[in-house]
Amino acid sequence: MLKVAVLVSGGGTNLEAVLKAVESGDIPDTEIVGVISNNYGVYALERAKKHSVPGFVISPGDHDDREDFHRALLDKLDELSPDLIVLAGCLIKIPDDMIKKYRRRIINIHPALIPAFSGKGYYGLKVHEAALARGVKLTGATVHFVDEIVDGGEIIAQKAVEVKEGDTPEILQKRVMEEAEWIILPGVIGEIAKGKIYIG
């Protein structure tokens, strides 16, 4: 049984895709052992609750400094003891201690075809705004391992999405989610659960 912890910061649409895929059996032999948010009141925690998955908030605002926050986050992960950590719309920089401890066991979904529109400052709608400003005809999503460089870890899977005439950042964001993110993130976790992608 693959034990998965999911880190979120907002609405949790990718989390929902993963939860549904686990429940349907598309991701086999897998349990979501916890959802951790760095923000209070986000809808991702409601999604976790609806699927009977424990939700936790570990917020930087509740801690004296970043180091204390990082320690609390690592303590909670150690308590959950996951085989795999999934960043699903998680907007905090992962501390180096956590990367070292869970090397090749942390994956992230990024809403662009890395290396395009990736790295520091590229998150959420900003990615799609940049893609439209550049005039690209194709964008997409990438699942990659997390290392010390933001969006710099080994690429596991990518899926391209067409940019259409008249797209706004919001419309493009929705298409990338529906046609790429919600497909490749559960797909990669499923391949890990089946032992087809090596972690750890």
C-alpha positions as CSV (number, residue, x, y, z in Angstrom):
1,M,0.0,0.0,0.0
2,L,1.4,3.4,-1.1
3,K,1.0,6.0,1.6
4,V,0.6,9.5,0.2
5,A,0.6,12.9,1.9
6,V,-0.6,15.9,-0.2
7,L,0.5,19.5,0.4
8,V,-1.8,22.3,-0.8
9,S,-2.2,26.0,-0.5
10,G,-5.6,26.7,-2.1
11,G,-8.7,25.2,-3.8
12,G,-7.4,21.7,-4.2
13,T,-8.5,20.9,-7.7
14,N,-5.5,18.6,-8.3
15,L,-6.1,17.0,-4.9
16,E,-9.7,16.3,-6.0
17,A,-8.5,14.5,-9.1
18,V,-6.1,12.4,-7.0
19,L,-8.7,11.5,-4.4
20,K,-11.2,10.5,-7.1
21,A,-8.6,8.4,-8.9
22,V,-7.7,6.6,-5.6
23,E,-11.4,5.9,-4.9
24,S,-12.1,4.6,-8.4
25,G,-9.1,2.3,-8.3
26,D,-7.3,4.2,-11.2
27,I,-4.6,4.7,-8.6
28,P,-4.3,1.2,-7.1
29,D,-3.2,0.1,-3.6
30,T,-2.9,3.7,-2.4
31,E,-4.0,5.6,0.7
32,I,-4.0,9.4,1.2
33,V,-2.8,9.6,4.8
34,G,-3.2,13.3,5.1
35,V,-3.6,16.7,3.5
36,I,-1.5,19.6,4.8
37,S,-2.3,23.2,4.0
38,N,-0.1,26.2,4.8
39,N,-3.3,28.4,4.8
40,Y,-6.4,28.3,6.9
41,G,-9.9,28.2,5.3
42,V,-8.9,26.8,1.9
43,Y,-11.3,24.6,0.0
44,A,-8.7,21.9,-0.3
45,L,-9.3,21.1,3.4
46,E,-13.1,20.8,2.7
47,R,-12.3,18.4,-0.2
48,A,-10.2,16.2,2.1
49,K,-12.9,16.2,4.8
50,K,-15.6,15.1,2.2
51,H,-13.3,12.2,1.2
52,S,-12.7,11.3,4.9
53,V,-9.0,12.2,4.7
54,P,-7.4,13.9,7.7
55,G,-6.6,17.6,7.0
56,F,-4.0,19.7,8.9
57,V,-3.0,23.4,8.8
58,I,0.6,24.3,9.4
59,S,0.8,28.0,8.8
60,P,4.0,30.2,8.8
61,G,1.9,32.7,10.7
62,D,1.6,30.4,13.7
63,H,5.4,30.1,14.1
64,D,8.1,32.5,15.3
65,D,10.2,32.1,12.2
66,R,10.6,30.2,9.0
67,E,12.9,27.6,10.6
68,D,10.2,26.9,13.3
69,F,7.6,26.5,10.5
70,H,9.8,24.2,8.5
71,R,10.4,22.1,11.6
72,A,6.6,21.8,12.3
73,L,6.0,20.8,8.7
74,L,8.6,18.1,8.8
75,D,7.4,16.8,12.2
76,K,3.9,16.4,10.8
77,L,5.2,14.6,7.7
78,D,7.3,12.3,9.9
79,E,4.2,11.6,12.0
80,L,2.2,10.7,8.8
81,S,5.1,8.6,7.5
82,P,4.3,8.8,3.8
83,D,6.0,6.9,1.1
84,L,5.3,9.8,-1.3
85,I,4.7,13.5,-0.9
86,V,2.6,15.2,-3.6
87,L,2.7,19.0,-4.0
88,A,-0.7,19.8,-5.5
89,G,-0.9,23.6,-5.8
90,C,1.5,24.1,-2.9
91,L,2.9,27.6,-3.0
92,I,5.6,27.3,-0.3
93,K,9.2,26.7,-1.1
94,I,10.0,23.2,0.3
95,P,12.8,23.4,2.9
96,D,16.1,21.7,2.1
97,D,15.9,19.5,5.2
98,M,12.6,18.0,3.9
99,I,14.1,17.5,0.4
100,K,17.1,15.7,1.8
101,K,15.0,13.5,4.1
102,Y,12.5,12.6,1.3
103,R,14.8,12.7,-1.6
104,R,13.1,11.4,-4.8
105,R,9.9,10.9,-2.8
106,I,8.4,14.4,-3.4
107,I,6.7,15.2,-6.7
108,N,5.1,18.4,-8.0
109,I,2.6,19.4,-10.7
110,H,3.5,22.6,-12.6
111,P,1.1,24.2,-15.0
112,A,3.6,24.6,-17.9
113,L,6.0,22.5,-20.0
114,I,9.2,22.9,-18.0
115,P,11.6,24.5,-18.6
116,A,9.2,27.1,-20.1
117,F,7.6,29.4,-17.6
118,S,9.1,27.8,-14.6
119,G,11.2,28.7,-11.6
120,K,10.8,31.5,-9.0
121,G,7.8,33.7,-9.5
122,Y,6.0,31.3,-11.9
123,Y,2.9,29.9,-10.2
124,G,-0.8,29.9,-10.6
125,L,-2.2,32.4,-13.1
126,K,1.2,34.1,-13.5
127,V,2.3,31.0,-15.6
128,H,-0.6,31.4,-18.0
129,E,-0.3,35.2,-18.2
130,A,3.4,34.7,-19.2
131,A,2.5,32.0,-21.8
132,L,-0.1,34.3,-23.4
133,A,2.3,37.3,-23.3
134,R,5.0,35.2,-25.1
135,G,2.5,34.1,-27.7
136,V,3.2,30.4,-27.5
137,K,0.9,28.0,-29.4
138,L,1.4,25.1,-27.0
139,T,1.5,25.0,-23.2
140,G,0.7,22.2,-20.8
141,A,1.7,20.7,-17.5
142,T,4.7,18.8,-16.0
143,V,5.0,16.4,-13.1
144,H,8.6,16.4,-11.7
145,F,10.6,15.3,-8.8
146,V,11.3,18.1,-6.3
147,D,14.9,19.1,-5.6
148,E,16.6,22.2,-4.1
149,I,16.0,24.2,-7.4
150,V,12.5,25.5,-7.8
151,D,10.9,23.5,-10.6
152,G,14.3,22.1,-11.3
153,G,13.9,18.4,-10.5
154,E,13.8,15.5,-12.9
155,I,10.8,15.5,-15.2
156,I,8.6,12.5,-14.9
157,A,5.7,13.3,-17.3
158,Q,4.4,16.1,-19.5
159,K,1.3,16.7,-21.5
160,A,0.8,19.5,-24.1
161,V,-2.3,21.7,-24.4
162,E,-3.2,23.9,-27.3
163,V,-3.4,27.7,-26.7
164,K,-6.4,29.0,-28.6
165,E,-7.3,32.4,-30.1
166,G,-9.0,34.6,-27.6
167,D,-7.7,32.7,-24.5
168,T,-7.6,34.6,-21.3
169,P,-5.3,33.4,-18.5
170,E,-8.3,32.1,-16.6
171,I,-9.6,30.1,-19.7
172,L,-6.2,28.7,-20.4
173,Q,-5.7,27.8,-16.7
174,K,-8.9,25.8,-16.8
175,R,-8.0,24.0,-20.0
176,V,-4.5,23.1,-18.8
177,M,-6.1,21.7,-15.6
178,E,-8.7,19.6,-17.4
179,E,-6.6,18.4,-20.3
180,A,-3.3,17.9,-18.6
181,E,-2.9,18.4,-14.8
182,W,-5.9,16.2,-13.8
183,I,-4.7,13.5,-16.1
184,I,-0.9,13.3,-15.6
185,L,-0.8,13.8,-11.8
186,P,-3.1,10.8,-11.0
187,G,-1.4,8.9,-13.8
188,V,2.1,9.4,-12.3
189,I,1.0,8.4,-8.8
190,G,-0.7,5.3,-10.3
191,E,2.6,4.3,-12.0
192,I,4.5,4.8,-8.8
193,A,1.9,2.7,-6.9
194,K,2.3,-0.1,-9.6
195,G,6.1,0.1,-9.2
196,K,6.6,1.3,-12.7
197,I,8.3,4.6,-11.6
198,Y,11.0,4.2,-8.9
199,I,11.0,6.5,-5.9
200,G,13.1,6.7,-2.8
